[in-house]
Amino acid sequence: MRLSAFRPARFLAATLALTVAAAGCSRADRNDTQAAAATGKGPATELRLGYFPNVTHAAALVGLGKDLFSKELGSTKLVPTKFNAGPEAVGALLGGSLDASFIGSGPAINAYAKSNGEAVRLIAGATSGGAQLVVKPTISKPADLIGKTVVTPQLGNTQDVSLKKWLAEKNLTGKVKVTNLENAQTLDAFKKGDVDAAWLPEPWSSRLVLDAGAKVLLDEASLWPGGKFPTTVLIVRTQFLQEHPETVKALLTGLVAAIDFSNSNTADAKTVVNDQLKQATGKALKPAVIDRAFEHIQITADPIAATFPQLAKDQVTAGIAKTAPAVAGFADLGPLNEVLGKAGKPAVDAAGLDAK
């Protein structure tokens, strides 16, 4: 009688012990999994990095030309990929064939918006300034553009948004023909008289001025407080950032080194950039062109995050989007600020762009 009474009790106790042990193992397993996720998968085998053959991508070009990225990446193979404009790079990022890219602010916002804030993160700046509306000498005011053809590099790219926003504010929407051409084609078309104006990044605005007789109607810097706006930033696939945080920090360390080199050794930086442009396009810039282009840019790791809400609204004004793309949560500047801190440099401000 006593035995039969105790057996269920002992069985229950054993069952409870097993349950507790199993629960403990389960919690340990979960903690191990979370810890592994937090530390990532170690260095990436390769890093596929996008860039454009423009002076506004000087930091990228210096990083490539001086092997500053490769030096920091160590065993991770760097695979640079050239693009003409932002929307192409966005397609590659969202398609998973690119890991990170130097890119204009407009397409960067679009990449974030198209993926509902999931696919990419803004991790650094690269260049402020360096975009101008250049025109035929006979055009002296905005109204002179009525009935004329104005070119931007690609539909929806940074300069395309800037132009269309400006036209809207001048009540010129629908009164000016806006078309898109690759930058080299724009130069040829301007020389032939097929286009009347173009809103372009450096060095192409300088090339039209110095090689094709254009004049500056508007420097985009005049439209922003302090003349600062993000022409080029660095974004990365969120998954890549989560899986390979140390690789991303290595890339950012190389970027900071490239920026330091560019700002401390401007003459040498121009040479490196010109060499990289020659490799990418088959032709180097004239000294006067690259000198002028460098005068209109500021090479900086600060993405000027505070401008992004306005940049998102500009897409609506430009007629590119019906509603302003959400940018809350877009920035993850923690890795950059860690790199800057180790280098004894001040942190950059996320301006609330790091919180949803």
Secondary structure, 3 states (H helix, E strand, C coil): CHHHHHHHHHHHHHHHHHHHHHHHHHHHHHHHHHHHHHHCCCCCCEEEEEECCCHHHHHHHHHHHCCHHHHHHCCCEEEEEECCCHHHHHHHHHHCCCCEEEECHHHHHHHHHHCCCCCEEEEEEEEEECEEEEECCCCCCHHHHCCCEEEECCCCCHHHHHHHHHHHHCCCCCCCEEEECCHHHHHHHHHHCCCCEEEEECCHHHHHHHHHCCEEEEEHHHHCHHHCCEEEEEEEEHHHHHHCHHHHHHHHHHHHHHHHHHHHCHHHHHHHHHHHHHHHHCCCCCHHHHHHHHHCEEECCCCCHHHHHHHHHHHHHCCCCCCCCCCCCCECCHHHHHHHHHCCCCCCCCCCCCCC
